[in-house]
Structure formats: structure tokens, C-alpha cells
């Protein structure tokens, strides 16, 4: 026999909500077409991150 308990407001449900929120935030900040940074060489990356 297998019992399946269905409840609301569980710890797992809260974790799932957090994960979904973080995923949506990540999708907003790094969208498609923005993967150009992976194509930069070391010199170009240094220039972008250099403090002036």
C-alpha cells in the first residue's frame, strides 16, 4: 500500500517558490543573445572589468 499525502504550505513548497523566483530573476538579467561575454578574450574581459 502506498499513501500519498498532499498538503499546502510545506517547507518544500516554500523552497520551490524561492527557486522559481531566482530562476525568473536570472532569466531577466541574462537573457538570450547576451552570451557574447563568453566569446571575449582575456584582454577584452580585463578592459571591461578594469577600474579607472
Buried (B, 14 or more C-beta within 10 A) or exposed (E): EEEEEEEEEEEEEEEEEEEEEEEEEEEEEEEEEEEEEEEEEEEEEEEEEEEE
